Amino acid sequence: MTETTLSINDPSEILALFGPRDQHLRKLRRLFDVRITQRDGHIRISGDDEPVQRATRTLEKLRHLSRKQGELSAGDVEQAASEEGGIAAESKVASVTVSNGKAEEINIQHAGRRIKPRTPGQAKYVDAIRAYDLTFALGPAGTGKTYLAVAMAVEALRAGDVRKIVLVRPAVEAGESLGFLPGDLRAKLNPYLRPLMDALAEMVDYDQARGFMEQDVIEVIPLAYMRGRTLNDAFIILDEAQNTTVAQMKMFLTRMGERSKMVVSGDATQLDLPRGVTSGLHDAVNRLNKIDSIGMVRLHASDIVRHKLVQLIVAAYDGEDSRESRSPAFRSHSEDFVSPSKQSRDEDH
């Protein structure tokens, strides 16, 4: 265990160095896996020798930069940390945490509401979201893909790591006609967006959620409304991604702006696209499979946390699907999203 100390007597300099709501401080802790505390004008960095030395040099760089600029951006912190190997340190920490299959409680700052991964697979999912700016989650219904992603988004918003949350779903009909639903466009789209709203309602008080939506701090929108936008400082979740086309998925992924985080989740067995149309999720995973800075997580029936019967139901349908998948027509809809070369990464993340 090593400890170094930086003396900074100017409170405004410390504020600039740590960032709004200490977001720069938290990032440096995460990037270098060190403990950083401040008291009476002394910043103490403790941990393993090499990470402590790197974090100290990074803080020195940022200190000089803040004197020139007056304030620091998240990009400034990432750049300085990258020059000292902080990005590599983040990858190392993430791999160790994920491989243990244990993730810490998600801090949504809601009195009386505690959210924590309940299976090793869910823990890997949460850790992957923490470690990567873009994470794909594949798995059956009930594994917490949407719920945990929304919880992580709320945590990031509360911590000041992002300025807004954008919850997105493709408006694809599951055997029912959108046109015959009553009401205006908003009323017609409400059933498609309701699962996201339900998850959000468990984590943010109704009045506060309504206020956030009125101020566009939280958006719950159909995928088509994403075209032409660039989202900076945002936590963006695409739910039911198996129902996107290739063009829609490309459009969505390219909306990602600076200091943003994306989670894309879907279930291959609940495909509602017309037969013969390639799933954008399937295509994206195959295309992006070899990019190490993208998280890929597969959840399984053992990660289902709904009623105990749901695991049995999923297993029964999976057995039927495996028999039907011998036909080429069915295989085009249900083949595994993750290629064999990715299996090792699934286990790691």
N, C-alpha and C positions, 0 to 999 in steps of 0.2 A: 504494500500500500504506500503510495506517494502522495504528497500534498505540496502544492505551490500556492503563493499568495500574490495578488496584485493589489496595490494601494491606489484607490481612486477617491478623492475627497469631494469632488463635485457631484452633487446628487443628479443634476441634469445629464451629466456624462454617463452615470450608471443607468439612468432611465433610458437613454438612447441605446446603450449597449445591450440592455436586457429586452428592450422592445415593449410595445403595448401589451399589457397583461402578462409580461414576462415571456412572450411567445418566442423571442430569440434565445432566451435562456433555456427554455424547454427543448428547443431544437438542438442546441449545442450539447445538452445532456444526452439526448437521444443519439446524436451523430457519433459522439465519442465514448458513450457509455461511462461517463464520469459523474461525480457529484459536485455541483457548483452551488455555493452558498455565499451570501453577502451580509456583512455586519460591520457597522461603524467604519465604513469606508474601506473595508478589506474584503476582496473577493477571493474565496478559497476554492481551489480545484483539487479534488482528491479521487483516487482510484488507482488503477494499474499504471505503472511508470510511463510507458510509451503513450497511451491515450491522454494522460495528464499533460505531458509535454506538448502534444499536438494541440490539445484544447487551449493550453496557455498561450501558445504562439498565435492561435486563431483569435483569441480575445485581444491580444496585443494589436494584431492587424486591424481588427474591428474598432478598437479604441482610437487608433490613428485615423481611420476612415471616418468615424463619427465626428471627429474634431474638424475635418474638412467639410463634411456634408451637413452636419447638424443632426441628422437622423439616419437610421439604417433600414434598408428593406430586407425582406426575407431572402431575396435574391442575393443581396450582399453577404448575408450570413452563409448561405449555401456555397457561394463562390469561395469565400475565405476558408470555409471548412473543407471544401473539395481540394483546395491547394495543399492542405495539410493531411489529406487522406481521410477526412471525416466521412465522406460518402462510402468509402470502403468499410469504415468502421461500422456504419449503419447496417450494411449488408451482413456483416459478421454477427452483430448483435441480433439481427432479425432471424438469421438461420438458427442460432442457438436457442432463442426463445421459442420459435415455431417448432423445432424438433422436440422440445420438451412437452408439447401439447398442452401447455398451461398458459392461460392469458389472464391478466389482471382484470379486475372489475371495470366496466365501462362507466365513467363518471359523467352522468347526464345532469347532475346537480338538481335532482328532483327529490324533494323530501318524501321519504317513505317508499321510494322506488329504487330497487337495486337490480342492475342488469349485469349478468356475468355468463360467459360461455358455459354450457352444461355438458359438453362432450369434448373429447380431444380434437375432433374434426372442427368443431366450432371455434375452439381455441386457436387452431392453426389459421382459420379464416380471419379472426380478429387480428391476430399478429401480422398476417399478410397485409391487411388494410393499413395497419400502422406503419409497415415497412415500405410499401410501394405506393406510388402516386396513381397507378392504374392496376386494379385487381379484377380478375374474372373469377366468378364463383359458379360452379356447376353442380347441380344436385337435385334430388327429388323434393316434392312439396313437404313442408314441415320441418326442414332442417335449419331454419332461421336465416336464410339468405337475405331476405328483405329486412326482417326485424333487426338483426345485428348491424346491418349496413346503416339503417336509419339511426340506431343508437350511436354508432360511431360518428355519424354526421352531426347529431345533436351535441355530442361531446366536443367535437372540433369547433362548433359554433360557440358553445358556452366558454371554451377556453380562449377564444379569440384567434384561433388558427385560420379560420375562414370567416368571410363576411356574410355568406348566404348559403342556403341549402337548396338544391334543385332536384326534385324527385320526378322521374320521367318513366312513362310507360307507353308502349305502342298500343294504339286503339285498334286491336285486331279482334274480330268477333269469334267467340268460341261456340259456334253452332247456332248463334242467335243473330238477328239482324239489327244493326244499329239504327237503321232508318225507321223502324217501327216502334222504337222507344219513345215515350212521351216527352214533351218539353223542348226547350231551345237547345243549342249546341252544348252549353255547359251542363245542362241536365242529362243530355244523352251521354256525355263523356264521364259523368260522375261515377257510374258503376265500374269503369275501367281503372279509375284512380283511387277508388275506395280502399283497396288493400294498403296502399301507401298511407292514406289518411288514418286508417285504423292503427297502424304501427306508430305513427307520429303522435296520435292522441294519447298513447300510453306513456309518453315521455315528456310532453309539453302540455301545460295547463291550457284549457280551451281558450280562455281570454287572451293568453299570451300568444298562442298559436294563431289566433285570428289577427292579432296585432302584427305579428311577424308577416303574415300573408298580405295584409293591407300595405305594409311597407316594402313588400317584395324581398324580405329577408328569407322567407321560405316560399318556394314555388312548387306547385304540384301540377304538372302539365303533360299533355300528350307529346309523343316523340316528334310529331310533325311541326310542333311549335318551336323546335330547337334550331331549325334551319336559319343560317345567316348570323348566328350569335357567336360571341367569344366570351367565355366565362372565366374571369380572373377571381382569385381568392374565394373559390366556391367548392363545395362538396357536392358532387353530382352522382346520382344513383340512377342507373337504368335497370328497371325491373322487367321480368318476363322477356328477356333479351332474345330468347329463341324465336320470338315472333317478329323479329326485325328482318328486313331483306338485307342483302349485302350492301346496297347503296345507302340504306338507312343507317346501318352500323358505321360505315365510313363517315357519314355525315355527323353522327353523334360523337364519335371518338375525336374528330377534328374540331369539336367545340371547346376542347380543353385549353384553358388559358394558363397564365402564370400563377404559381402558388395554389393550384387547384388539385383536387383529388377526385378520382373517379372509381366507382364500383359498378361492375356489370354482372348481373346475375341472371340465371335462367335454368330451365329444366328441359332436357331433350325429349322427355316423354310427354310433354304437354304442348306439342307443336300445333298451332292453329293456322299456319300458312297454307295456301292452296297447294295441292300436291304438285311436285315438280319445281317449286320455288325453293331455292337454297336458303337455309337459315343464315342470317347475318352473324349470329353467335358462333355457329359451327365454322363458318368461313374465317371469322376473325381469329379464333383460337388456332386454327391451322396456319394462318398467315403470321401471327405474332408469337407463335410457339417458342421460337428460339431467342426471343429478346429477354435477357436476364433481368432487366429492370422492370419487367411486368410480372405481377403476381398471378399465379394460376392455382386455384384450389378446387378440389373435387370433394364434395360432401356425399355421404352414403346413407343408406337406410338406417344404419346404426346411429346417425346424428339426428334423426327425427325426434323432436321433443313435444309433439302433439300427443293426443290420446294414444295409448299403447296399441290400439287397433290399427292406427295409421301405418305403423311399420309392417304389420301383417298384410294390409291391403296393398301397399307398395310392392312388397315381395311377391304377392300373388300376381299382380299385373306385370311385374318384371319377368316372371316365369313365362307368362303367356306371350309377352313381347319377344322373348328370346326364341320361342318356337316360330313365331310369325316372321322374325327377321331373316329367316332362310330365303324369303322371297326378295328379289331385288327391289321391287316396288316399295316394300316396307322399309328395307334397309336405308333407302335414300332419306327417310324421315327420322330414323331412330339410331343411326350409327353413332358410336361413341365420339364425343367431342374431342377428347384428349388423345393425341397420337402416342404411340408406344415410346417415342423419345422423350415424352413429357412425363411419363409415369414417375420417374425418380423425383422430379420437381414437385409432383403432387404430394409425395410422401414427405418432402422437406418443408412444404409450405402449407 
